[in-house]
C-alpha cells in the first residue's frame, strides 16, 4: 500500500462561496432587524390606540314622542277653555 505524500482537501471552496454566504447572512440579518423594528412600531401604535379613551358621539338625545316636552313650563294643563293648570 502506497502512502500519499500530499493530503487531499475534501472540499475545495472558492472565495465566491464565502462571499455569497456572507452576503446572504448579512441580508437575512438586516431583514430580521427591519421586520423587528416595524413590529415594535406597530405594537406601540396599537398600545396607544388601546390606552386612549373611547368617545362615542351618538348625536342629540332622543325623546319618545308621547312624552311631555321638557320646554313646557307647566306641562299638566286641564283641556278646558282657556286651559287651567292642574296643580
Secondary structure, 3 states (H helix, E strand, C coil): CCCCCCCCCCCCCCHHHHHHHHHHHHHHHHHHHHHHHHHHHHHHHHHHHHHCCCCCCCCCCCCCCCCCCCCCCCCCEECCCCCEECC
